[in-house]
Amino acid sequence: MIEPHAPARPGAPPSWRGPARLPVRPGTGRFLVLAGVFVCAACGLVYELELVALASYLIGDSVTQASVVLSVMVFAMGIGSLAAKRLSGHAAIGFGAVEAALALVGGCSAMALYAVFAWTGDWGGLWASGPRCLLVAFSLAIGLLIGAEVPLLMELIQRIRRQDAGGAVADLFAADYVGALVGGLAFPFLLLPFLGQLTGALLTGTVNVIAGGALVLGLFRRDLSPRARWVLLVANLAVLGVLASAAALVGDFERAARQAVYGREVRVALQTDVQEVVLTGGTGGHPLDLFLDGRLRVGGRDERRYHEALVHPAMTGAHARVLVLGGGDGLAAREVLRYPDVRRVDVVELDAGLVRLARHDPGLSALNEHAYGDARVHVTAEDAFRWLRGTPSAAYDVVIADLPDPGITASTKLYSQEFYGLTRRVLRGSGRLVVHAGPVTARPRAFWTVDATMRAAGLATTPYRVSGRDSGFPPGPDLSADASRAPHDWGFVLATAGTSPPTLRLDPLGPRLHTLTGADLTADEWSAARTRVPGLPASTLVHPRY
């Protein structure tokens, strides 16, 4: 397949196979190779980030998934570099084949991971689940192919114009690192928000195969036999055909996969600037369910039980000014507004898109009883931690932290000692803070770590749990768990800035509740106390413990 090269120079290293026969001047050829390095490096980093992002969304626990992807990929890159030494004598055709394979594997990886997650479910065991196995397999394959690029490119660039090894490595790595920078910035700011994970990965694969094929077939075509040129051309066209077909079908694929995950009642599916939001039901007598990044956040069958238990124990006492952290669905605000003497409700929600949906979607706005239409409600789209740092002291009678599960990595800072210290500062003297602290029976250590962290911040706490949550979908950090392992309760912690723990009771002059009584709260406090895990350290920003 490979035409004979010029004989090696006397005293040249074994890898030296004579100058390449280029259709352009050596300086131009060298520039084109470095441009190819730039593009391929950008594509390679996009594949890495896409695997990390999709695995965090599909499986959960972003720190673990990022560690798995990056460590496996870096290991595989080393193996790929060693393996590529065998191709140094056929660097042009080897690089072309590597880029075609990388474009196919990397471009299709997102769809394959999503398909396995949607249609196979959990296969049992921590690392035996389908999504986790495929994540490791793709990380390994992509790492091997990326690792093989550098030795082959080094051979090609040296054949254009021989130079000292240090200079060649510096030029090659400079182009590689700049390309990685561009790919790293393009993924979160261009590909993900405008194209989504699936189409973004397919487009990256298309750019990858075009760049690799054009470099070899255009610049180094004289190094290939006619048969080799045809084989590589057909392979590249086949990869382009697969990627284009997948891109044409991506819309239908996403709809089918969402129905496999969420059921056939998917009514709204959108990607906001923060997360994927999916609404199912809410019309025709079907209960409304709200999913955020694949996690069940609001279950229409039992959301009132959750929100009544979250809000009303904290509303016993003064409650003229109330702060809701999170709660963009408007359901916590709905419960607060049932008290006519509430004068102001501030909702601090990071995701403005979720708030817009809660305002205008017929099903969700009906469920929250049009809470955002009440003049007392004021919404700020900002990170709760950052917002608290600029809030005046002693500003609120009640703070309600309606935040995601503490085991989710992105939420960890909102369950830290520093966060609770900021929250304590904005409470008035007798003010109360209530925190959703995750399930008790399924993850007691995380729940009691929240309690220990709040006490370390100077708060006096009263933990309680409420049973009865719908267990039809895993809502917590591990999204690959099957429904049988989903939590069956919610855990809460009520706190004050005083020295005595607050009494868990309901306001006798408050609204009539549908699911909660004073007797229930007494039992809920006792039920939580039985699960206590003593001696747990507090979670901090620099040492998260969830």
Protein Blocks (a to p, Z undefined) as FASTA:
>chain_A
ZZcdddddehiafklgbjaddfbdfklmmmmmmmmmmmmmmmmmmmmmmmmmmmmmmnop
jllmmmmmmmmmmmmmmmmmmmmmmmmmmmmlmmmmmmmmmmmmmmmmmmmmmmmmmmno
pneijklpfklmmmmmmmmmmmmmmmmmmmmmmmmmmmmpgcdfklmmmmmmmmmmmmmm
mmmmmmmmmmmmmnojmlmmmmmmmmmmmmmmmmmmmmmmmmpcfklmmmmmmmmmmmmm
mmmmmmmmmmmmmmmmmmmmnopkbfbdcddfkbccddeehiehiacdddeehiafbdfk
lmmmmmmmmmmmmmgccffbccdeejlnommmmmmmmpmkbmbdcdddfblmlmmmmmmm
mklmmmnoommlpmkbccddddfklmmmmpcehkbfbdcdddddfklmklmmmmcfklmm
mmmmmpcfklccdddebjfklmmmlmmmmmmmmmmnopacdddddehiafkbcfblblmb
cfklpcfbdcdddddfbfbdcdddddfkbccdfkbcfklmmmmmmmmmmmpcghiacddf
klccZZ
